[in-house]
């Protein structure tokens, strides 16, 4: 088919900043702080697979 185009595209997206805030003043219950203290770092990362049909 001369007028058909199929283009797959794979993208990698990585964030460099740390998204985790360990100094939470809004949490007053100390049992809720264990969730943020058990994780060292939270970064953003995605794999995006896109298909183009023309």
PQR file with spaces between the fields and no chain letter, atoms N, CA, C, O and H, PARSE charges and radii, in Angstrom:
ATOM       1  N    UNK     1       0.851   -1.175    0.000 -0.4000 1.5000
ATOM       2  CA   UNK     1       0.000    0.000    0.000 -0.0000 2.0000
ATOM       3  C    UNK     1       0.894    1.234    0.000  0.5500 1.7000
ATOM       4  O    UNK     1       1.584    1.474    0.991 -0.5500 1.4000
ATOM       5  N    UNK     2       0.911    1.999   -1.032 -0.4000 1.5000
ATOM       6  CA   UNK     2       1.856    3.113   -1.150 -0.0000 2.0000
ATOM       7  C    UNK     2       1.525    4.317   -0.266  0.5500 1.7000
ATOM       8  O    UNK     2       2.409    5.125    0.020 -0.5500 1.4000
ATOM       9  H    UNK     2       0.351    1.804   -1.838  0.4000 1.0000
ATOM      10  N    UNK     3       0.270    4.453    0.172 -0.4000 1.5000
ATOM      11  CA   UNK     3      -0.102    5.633    0.955 -0.0000 2.0000
ATOM      12  C    UNK     3      -0.246    5.339    2.446  0.5500 1.7000
ATOM      13  O    UNK     3      -0.731    6.188    3.194 -0.5500 1.4000
ATOM      14  H    UNK     3      -0.448    3.797   -0.060  0.4000 1.0000
ATOM      15  N    UNK     4       0.163    4.164    2.885 -0.4000 1.5000
ATOM      16  CA   UNK     4       0.044    3.780    4.284 -0.0000 2.0000
ATOM      17  C    UNK     4       1.406    3.878    4.961  0.5500 1.7000
ATOM      18  O    UNK     4       2.408    3.381    4.447 -0.5500 1.4000
ATOM      19  H    UNK     4       0.557    3.475    2.277  0.4000 1.0000
ATOM      20  N    UNK     5       1.424    4.531    6.127 -0.4000 1.5000
ATOM      21  CA   UNK     5       2.652    4.638    6.921 -0.0000 2.0000
ATOM      22  C    UNK     5       2.364    4.171    8.340  0.5500 1.7000
ATOM      23  O    UNK     5       1.379    4.584    8.953 -0.5500 1.4000
ATOM      24  H    UNK     5       0.610    4.935    6.544  0.4000 1.0000
ATOM      25  N    UNK     6       3.216    3.321    8.849 -0.4000 1.5000
ATOM      26  CA   UNK     6       3.144    2.853   10.230 -0.0000 2.0000
ATOM      27  C    UNK     6       4.472    3.182   10.887  0.5500 1.7000
ATOM      28  O    UNK     6       5.514    2.669   10.477 -0.5500 1.4000
ATOM      29  H    UNK     6       4.016    2.985    8.351  0.4000 1.0000
ATOM      30  N    UNK     7       4.443    4.045   11.914 -0.4000 1.5000
ATOM      31  CA   UNK     7       5.671    4.519   12.549 -0.0000 2.0000
ATOM      32  C    UNK     7       5.587    4.248   14.052  0.5500 1.7000
ATOM      33  O    UNK     7       4.859    4.953   14.751 -0.5500 1.4000
ATOM      34  H    UNK     7       3.597    4.462   12.247  0.4000 1.0000
ATOM      35  N    UNK     8       6.303    3.255   14.567 -0.4000 1.5000
ATOM      36  CA   UNK     8       6.357    3.066   16.022 -0.0000 2.0000
ATOM      37  C    UNK     8       7.454    3.957   16.624  0.5500 1.7000
ATOM      38  O    UNK     8       8.500    4.182   16.015 -0.5500 1.4000
ATOM      39  H    UNK     8       6.894    2.682   13.999  0.4000 1.0000
ATOM      40  N    UNK     9       7.188    4.445   17.813 -0.4000 1.5000
ATOM      41  CA   UNK     9       8.145    5.340   18.478 -0.0000 2.0000
ATOM      42  C    UNK     9       8.209    4.961   19.953  0.5500 1.7000
ATOM      43  O    UNK     9       7.177    4.819   20.608 -0.5500 1.4000
ATOM      44  H    UNK     9       6.338    4.263   18.308  0.4000 1.0000
ATOM      45  N    UNK    10       9.413    4.799   20.466 -0.4000 1.5000
ATOM      46  CA   UNK    10       9.629    4.476   21.871 -0.0000 2.0000
ATOM      47  C    UNK    10      10.380    5.629   22.522  0.5500 1.7000
ATOM      48  O    UNK    10      11.455    6.020   22.068 -0.5500 1.4000
ATOM      49  H    UNK    10      10.252    4.914   19.933  0.4000 1.0000
ATOM      50  N    UNK    11       9.801    6.170   23.594 -0.4000 1.5000
ATOM      51  CA   UNK    11      10.401    7.321   24.283 -0.0000 2.0000
ATOM      52  C    UNK    11      10.724    6.926   25.725  0.5500 1.7000
ATOM      53  O    UNK    11       9.974    6.187   26.363 -0.5500 1.4000
ATOM      54  H    UNK    11       8.927    5.853   23.963  0.4000 1.0000
ATOM      55  N    UNK    12      11.829    7.421   26.214 -0.4000 1.5000
ATOM      56  CA   UNK    12      12.240    7.242   27.604 -0.0000 2.0000
ATOM      57  C    UNK    12      12.257    8.615   28.265  0.5500 1.7000
ATOM      58  O    UNK    12      12.930    9.523   27.777 -0.5500 1.4000
ATOM      59  H    UNK    12      12.439    8.021   25.696  0.4000 1.0000
ATOM      60  N    UNK    13      11.535    8.778   29.356 -0.4000 1.5000
ATOM      61  CA   UNK    13      11.467   10.051   30.069 -0.0000 2.0000
ATOM      62  C    UNK    13      11.921    9.819   31.504  0.5500 1.7000
ATOM      63  O    UNK    13      11.344    9.003   32.223 -0.5500 1.4000
ATOM      64  H    UNK    13      10.989    8.040   29.752  0.4000 1.0000
ATOM      65  N    UNK    14      12.944   10.532   31.911 -0.4000 1.5000
ATOM      66  CA   UNK    14      13.485   10.376   33.258 -0.0000 2.0000
ATOM      67  C    UNK    14      13.564   11.739   33.942  0.5500 1.7000
ATOM      68  O    UNK    14      14.038   12.711   33.353 -0.5500 1.4000
ATOM      69  H    UNK    14      13.413   11.195   31.327  0.4000 1.0000
ATOM      70  N    UNK    15      13.106   11.802   35.167 -0.4000 1.5000
ATOM      71  CA   UNK    15      13.206   13.017   35.955 -0.0000 2.0000
ATOM      72  C    UNK    15      14.445   12.987   36.831  0.5500 1.7000
ATOM      73  O    UNK    15      14.819   11.936   37.352 -0.5500 1.4000
ATOM      74  H    UNK    15      12.721   11.013   35.646  0.4000 1.0000
ATOM      75  N    UNK    16      15.071   14.120   36.993 -0.4000 1.5000
ATOM      76  CA   UNK    16      16.302   14.188   37.769 -0.0000 2.0000
ATOM      77  C    UNK    16      16.071   14.602   39.218  0.5500 1.7000
ATOM      78  O    UNK    16      16.906   14.330   40.080 -0.5500 1.4000
ATOM      79  H    UNK    16      14.767   14.973   36.570  0.4000 1.0000
ATOM      80  N    UNK    17      14.969   15.242   39.486 -0.4000 1.5000
ATOM      81  CA   UNK    17      14.719   15.736   40.837 -0.0000 2.0000
ATOM      82  C    UNK    17      14.121   14.690   41.749  0.5500 1.7000
ATOM      83  O    UNK    17      13.512   13.725   41.288 -0.5500 1.4000
ATOM      84  H    UNK    17      14.290   15.463   38.786  0.4000 1.0000
ATOM      85  N    UNK    18      14.293   14.881   43.037 -0.4000 1.5000
ATOM      86  CA   UNK    18      13.722   13.996   44.047 -0.0000 2.0000
ATOM      87  C    UNK    18      12.324   14.504   44.383  0.5500 1.7000
ATOM      88  O    UNK    18      12.168   15.643   44.824 -0.5500 1.4000
ATOM      89  H    UNK    18      14.788   15.665   43.412  0.4000 1.0000
ATOM      90  N    UNK    19      11.316   13.673   44.180 -0.4000 1.5000
ATOM      91  CA   UNK    19       9.929   14.071   44.395 -0.0000 2.0000
ATOM      92  C    UNK    19       9.454   13.824   45.826  0.5500 1.7000
ATOM      93  O    UNK    19       8.340   14.213   46.179 -0.5500 1.4000
ATOM      94  H    UNK    19      11.444   12.748   43.822  0.4000 1.0000
ATOM      95  N    UNK    20      10.266   13.194   46.640 -0.4000 1.5000
ATOM      96  CA   UNK    20       9.871   12.836   48.000 -0.0000 2.0000
ATOM      97  C    UNK    20      10.174   13.978   48.962  0.5500 1.7000
ATOM      98  O    UNK    20      11.294   14.488   49.007 -0.5500 1.4000
ATOM      99  H    UNK    20      11.170   12.877   46.354  0.4000 1.0000
ATOM     100  N    UNK    21       9.170   14.368   49.725 -0.4000 1.5000
ATOM     101  CA   UNK    21       9.332   15.408   50.732 -0.0000 2.0000
ATOM     102  C    UNK    21       9.330   14.726   52.099  0.5500 1.7000
ATOM     103  O    UNK    21       8.296   14.233   52.551 -0.5500 1.4000
ATOM     104  H    UNK    21       8.260   13.953   49.688  0.4000 1.0000
ATOM     105  N    UNK    22      10.493   14.701   52.755 -0.4000 1.5000
ATOM     106  CA   UNK    22      10.593   14.029   54.056 -0.0000 2.0000
ATOM     107  C    UNK    22      10.232   14.940   55.223  0.5500 1.7000
ATOM     108  O    UNK    22       9.935   14.438   56.308 -0.5500 1.4000
ATOM     109  H    UNK    22      11.332   15.102   52.389  0.4000 1.0000
ATOM     110  N    UNK    23      10.247   16.237   55.046 -0.4000 1.5000
ATOM     111  CA   UNK    23       9.906   17.178   56.117 -0.0000 2.0000
ATOM     112  C    UNK    23       8.431   17.540   56.014  0.5500 1.7000
ATOM     113  O    UNK    23       8.087   18.625   55.546 -0.5500 1.4000
ATOM     114  H    UNK    23      10.489   16.644   54.165  0.4000 1.0000
ATOM     115  N    UNK    24       7.562   16.639   56.447 -0.4000 1.5000
ATOM     116  CA   UNK    24       6.119   16.837   56.367 -0.0000 2.0000
ATOM     117  C    UNK    24       5.622   17.403   57.685  0.5500 1.7000
ATOM     118  O    UNK    24       5.542   16.677   58.676 -0.5500 1.4000
ATOM     119  H    UNK    24       7.841   15.757   56.827  0.4000 1.0000
ATOM     120  N    UNK    25       5.290   18.668   57.714 -0.4000 1.5000
ATOM     121  CA   UNK    25       4.764   19.281   58.936 -0.0000 2.0000
ATOM     122  C    UNK    25       3.263   19.071   59.062  0.5500 1.7000
ATOM     123  O    UNK    25       2.709   19.270   60.143 -0.5500 1.4000
ATOM     124  H    UNK    25       5.355   19.258   56.909  0.4000 1.0000
ATOM     125  N    UNK    26       2.586   18.672   57.977 -0.4000 1.5000
ATOM     126  CA   UNK    26       1.145   18.461   58.060 -0.0000 2.0000
ATOM     127  C    UNK    26       0.768   17.121   58.688  0.5500 1.7000
ATOM     128  O    UNK    26      -0.381   16.929   59.083 -0.5500 1.4000
ATOM     129  H    UNK    26       3.036   18.510   57.099  0.4000 1.0000
ATOM     130  N    UNK    27       1.721   16.192   58.784 -0.4000 1.5000
ATOM     131  CA   UNK    27       1.452   14.904   59.434 -0.0000 2.0000
ATOM     132  C    UNK    27       1.816   14.995   60.908  0.5500 1.7000
ATOM     133  O    UNK    27       2.984   15.138   61.267 -0.5500 1.4000
ATOM     134  H    UNK    27       2.655   16.348   58.462  0.4000 1.0000
ATOM     135  N    UNK    28       0.805   14.912   61.745 -0.4000 1.5000
ATOM     136  CA   UNK    28       1.050   15.014   63.191 -0.0000 2.0000
ATOM     137  C    UNK    28       1.151   13.648   63.848  0.5500 1.7000
ATOM     138  O    UNK    28       1.719   13.526   64.934 -0.5500 1.4000
ATOM     139  H    UNK    28      -0.144   14.796   61.453  0.4000 1.0000
ATOM     140  N    UNK    29       0.609   12.618   63.207 -0.4000 1.5000
ATOM     141  CA   UNK    29       0.672   11.267   63.759 -0.0000 2.0000
ATOM     142  C    UNK    29       2.014   10.637   63.387  0.5500 1.7000
ATOM     143  O    UNK    29       2.306   10.516   62.197 -0.5500 1.4000
ATOM     144  H    UNK    29       0.148   12.717   62.325  0.4000 1.0000
ATOM     145  N    UNK    30       2.843   10.232   64.351 -0.4000 1.5000
ATOM     146  CA   UNK    30       4.160    9.665   64.023 -0.0000 2.0000
ATOM     147  C    UNK    30       4.092    8.321   63.306  0.5500 1.7000
ATOM     148  O    UNK    30       5.072    7.915   62.680 -0.5500 1.4000
ATOM     149  H    UNK    30       2.606   10.330   65.318  0.4000 1.0000
ATOM     150  N    UNK    31       2.964    7.622   63.381 -0.4000 1.5000
ATOM     151  CA   UNK    31       2.865    6.351   62.659 -0.0000 2.0000
ATOM     152  C    UNK    31       2.736    6.559   61.155  0.5500 1.7000
ATOM     153  O    UNK    31       3.032    5.641   60.390 -0.5500 1.4000
ATOM     154  H    UNK    31       2.169    7.952   63.889  0.4000 1.0000
ATOM     155  N    UNK    32       2.312    7.715   60.714 -0.4000 1.5000
ATOM     156  CA   UNK    32       2.215    8.000   59.280 -0.0000 2.0000
ATOM     157  C    UNK    32       3.559    8.398   58.682  0.5500 1.7000
ATOM     158  O    UNK    32       3.722    8.352   57.463 -0.5500 1.4000
ATOM     159  H    UNK    32       2.072    8.461   61.335  0.4000 1.0000
ATOM     160  N    UNK    33       4.510    8.781   59.499 -0.4000 1.5000
ATOM     161  CA   UNK    33       5.829    9.175   59.008 -0.0000 2.0000
ATOM     162  C    UNK    33       6.677    7.988   58.581  0.5500 1.7000
ATOM     163  O    UNK    33       7.688    8.178   57.905 -0.5500 1.4000
ATOM     164  H    UNK    33       4.377    8.819   60.490  0.4000 1.0000
ATOM     165  N    UNK    34       6.303    6.780   58.949 -0.4000 1.5000
ATOM     166  CA   UNK    34       7.111    5.611   58.582 -0.0000 2.0000
ATOM     167  C    UNK    34       7.085    5.367   57.076  0.5500 1.7000
ATOM     168  O    UNK    34       8.011    4.761   56.536 -0.5500 1.4000
ATOM     169  H    UNK    34       5.481    6.625   59.497  0.4000 1.0000
ATOM     170  N    UNK    35       6.053    5.824   56.399 -0.4000 1.5000
ATOM     171  CA   UNK    35       5.974    5.614   54.954 -0.0000 2.0000
ATOM     172  C    UNK    35       6.973    6.490   54.199  0.5500 1.7000
ATOM     173  O    UNK    35       7.546    6.043   53.206 -0.5500 1.4000
ATOM     174  H    UNK    35       5.301    6.316   56.837  0.4000 1.0000
ATOM     175  N    UNK    36       7.191    7.710   54.642 -0.4000 1.5000
ATOM     176  CA   UNK    36       8.161    8.575   53.973 -0.0000 2.0000
ATOM     177  C    UNK    36       9.584    8.318   54.451  0.5500 1.7000
ATOM     178  O    UNK    36      10.536    8.605   53.725 -0.5500 1.4000
ATOM     179  H    UNK    36       6.725    8.074   55.449  0.4000 1.0000
ATOM     180  N    UNK    37       9.746    7.784   55.657 -0.4000 1.5000
ATOM     181  CA   UNK    37      11.089    7.508   56.152 -0.0000 2.0000
ATOM     182  C    UNK    37      11.642    6.189   55.624  0.5500 1.7000
ATOM     183  O    UNK    37      12.858    5.994   55.631 -0.5500 1.4000
ATOM     184  H    UNK    37       8.972    7.552   56.246  0.4000 1.0000
ATOM     185  N    UNK    38      10.792    5.287   55.171 -0.4000 1.5000
ATOM     186  CA   UNK    38      11.272    4.012   54.662 -0.0000 2.0000
ATOM     187  C    UNK    38      11.770    4.102   53.226  0.5500 1.7000
ATOM     188  O    UNK    38      12.470    3.198   52.768 -0.5500 1.4000
ATOM     189  H    UNK    38       9.804    5.446   55.166  0.4000 1.0000
ATOM     190  N    UNK    39      11.431    5.161   52.508 -0.4000 1.5000
ATOM     191  CA   UNK    39      11.859    5.342   51.123 -0.0000 2.0000
ATOM     192  C    UNK    39      12.952    6.400   51.086  0.5500 1.7000
ATOM     193  O    UNK    39      12.817    7.457   51.703 -0.5500 1.4000
ATOM     194  H    UNK    39      10.863    5.895   52.880  0.4000 1.0000
ATOM     195  N    UNK    40      14.025    6.123   50.370 -0.4000 1.5000
ATOM     196  CA   UNK    40      15.144    7.049   50.295 -0.0000 2.0000
ATOM     197  C    UNK    40      14.924    8.141   49.245  0.5500 1.7000
ATOM     198  O    UNK    40      15.235    9.307   49.484 -0.5500 1.4000
ATOM     199  H    UNK    40      14.135    5.265   49.868  0.4000 1.0000
ATOM     200  N    UNK    41      14.392    7.763   48.094 -0.4000 1.5000
ATOM     201  CA   UNK    41      14.278    8.712   46.989 -0.0000 2.0000
ATOM     202  C    UNK    41      13.118    8.301   46.098  0.5500 1.7000
ATOM     203  O    UNK    41      12.846    7.110   45.943 -0.5500 1.4000
ATOM     204  H    UNK    41      14.139    6.815   47.900  0.4000 1.0000
ATOM     205  N    UNK    42      12.431    9.276   45.511 -0.4000 1.5000
ATOM     206  CA   UNK    42      11.345    9.008   44.566 -0.0000 2.0000
ATOM     207  C    UNK    42      11.579    9.862   43.321  0.5500 1.7000
ATOM     208  O    UNK    42      11.528   11.091   43.377 -0.5500 1.4000
ATOM     209  H    UNK    42      12.652   10.243   45.637  0.4000 1.0000
ATOM     210  N    UNK    43      11.832    9.204   42.220 -0.4000 1.5000
ATOM     211  CA   UNK    43      12.080    9.911   40.961 -0.0000 2.0000
ATOM     212  C    UNK    43      11.029    9.489   39.936  0.5500 1.7000
ATOM     213  O    UNK    43      10.405    8.435   40.061 -0.5500 1.4000
ATOM     214  H    UNK    43      11.874    8.206   42.174  0.4000 1.0000
ATOM     215  N    UNK    44      10.850   10.322   38.935 -0.4000 1.5000
ATOM     216  CA   UNK    44       9.870   10.069   37.898 -0.0000 2.0000
ATOM     217  C    UNK    44      10.550    9.381   36.721  0.5500 1.7000
ATOM     218  O    UNK    44      11.610    9.815   36.270 -0.5500 1.4000
ATOM     219  H    UNK    44      11.357   11.178   38.833  0.4000 1.0000
ATOM     220  N    UNK    45       9.944    8.315   36.228 -0.4000 1.5000
ATOM     221  CA   UNK    45      10.462    7.626   35.053 -0.0000 2.0000
ATOM     222  C    UNK    45       9.333    7.008   34.259  0.5500 1.7000
ATOM     223  O    UNK    45       8.424    6.408   34.833 -0.5500 1.4000
ATOM     224  H    UNK    45       9.083    7.962   36.594  0.4000 1.0000
ATOM     225  N    UNK    46       9.381    7.147   32.936 -0.4000 1.5000
ATOM     226  CA   UNK    46       8.316    6.621   32.084 -0.0000 2.0000
ATOM     227  C    UNK    46       8.894    6.015   30.817  0.5500 1.7000
ATOM     228  O    UNK    46       9.935    6.443   30.318 -0.5500 1.4000
ATOM     229  H    UNK    46      10.119    7.635   32.470  0.4000 1.0000
ATOM     230  N    UNK    47       8.210    5.030   30.320 -0.4000 1.5000
ATOM     231  CA   UNK    47       8.444    4.478   28.990 -0.0000 2.0000
ATOM     232  C    UNK    47       7.159    4.695   28.199  0.5500 1.7000
ATOM     233  O    UNK    47       6.085    4.272   28.627 -0.5500 1.4000
ATOM     234  H    UNK    47       7.364    4.682   30.724  0.4000 1.0000
ATOM     235  N    UNK    48       7.263    5.346   27.059 -0.4000 1.5000
ATOM     236  CA   UNK    48       6.090    5.664   26.254 -0.0000 2.0000
ATOM     237  C    UNK    48       6.252    5.010   24.891  0.5500 1.7000
ATOM     238  O    UNK    48       7.241    5.246   24.198 -0.5500 1.4000
ATOM     239  H    UNK    48       8.136    5.689   26.710  0.4000 1.0000
ATOM     240  N    UNK    49       5.287    4.194   24.508 -0.4000 1.5000
ATOM     241  CA   UNK    49       5.270    3.561   23.202 -0.0000 2.0000
ATOM     242  C    UNK    49       4.129    4.166   22.398  0.5500 1.7000
ATOM     243  O    UNK    49       2.969    4.080   22.799 -0.5500 1.4000
ATOM     244  H    UNK    49       4.483    4.002   25.071  0.4000 1.0000
ATOM     245  N    UNK    50       4.456    4.775   21.269 -0.4000 1.5000
ATOM     246  CA   UNK    50       3.489    5.477   20.448 -0.0000 2.0000
ATOM     247  C    UNK    50       3.472    4.868   19.050  0.5500 1.7000
ATOM     248  O    UNK    50       4.518    4.543   18.487 -0.5500 1.4000
ATOM     249  H    UNK    50       5.398    4.844   20.944  0.4000 1.0000
ATOM     250  N    UNK    51       2.269    4.718   18.499 -0.4000 1.5000
ATOM     251  CA   UNK    51       2.103    4.241   17.141 -0.0000 2.0000
ATOM     252  C    UNK    51       1.464    5.331   16.298  0.5500 1.7000
ATOM     253  O    UNK    51       0.444    5.899   16.689 -0.5500 1.4000
ATOM     254  H    UNK    51       1.420    4.981   18.956  0.4000 1.0000
ATOM     255  N    UNK    52       2.047    5.627   15.155 -0.4000 1.5000
ATOM     256  CA   UNK    52       1.494    6.607   14.221 -0.0000 2.0000
ATOM     257  C    UNK    52       1.003    5.872   12.983  0.5500 1.7000
ATOM     258  O    UNK    52       1.739    5.109   12.358 -0.5500 1.4000
ATOM     259  H    UNK    52       2.876    5.166   14.837  0.4000 1.0000
ATOM     260  N    UNK    53      -0.257    6.121   12.644 -0.4000 1.5000
ATOM     261  CA   UNK    53      -0.844    5.567   11.420 -0.0000 2.0000
ATOM     262  C    UNK    53      -1.195    6.733   10.500  0.5500 1.7000
ATOM     263  O    UNK    53      -1.932    7.639   10.891 -0.5500 1.4000
ATOM     264  H    UNK    53      -0.855    6.741   13.152  0.4000 1.0000
ATOM     265  N    UNK    54      -0.683    6.709    9.318 -0.4000 1.5000
ATOM     266  CA   UNK    54      -1.014    7.759    8.336 -0.0000 2.0000
ATOM     267  C    UNK    54      -1.519    7.111    7.080  0.5500 1.7000
ATOM     268  O    UNK    54      -1.857    7.804    6.120 -0.5500 1.4000
ATOM     269  H    UNK    54      -0.084    5.973    9.000  0.4000 1.0000
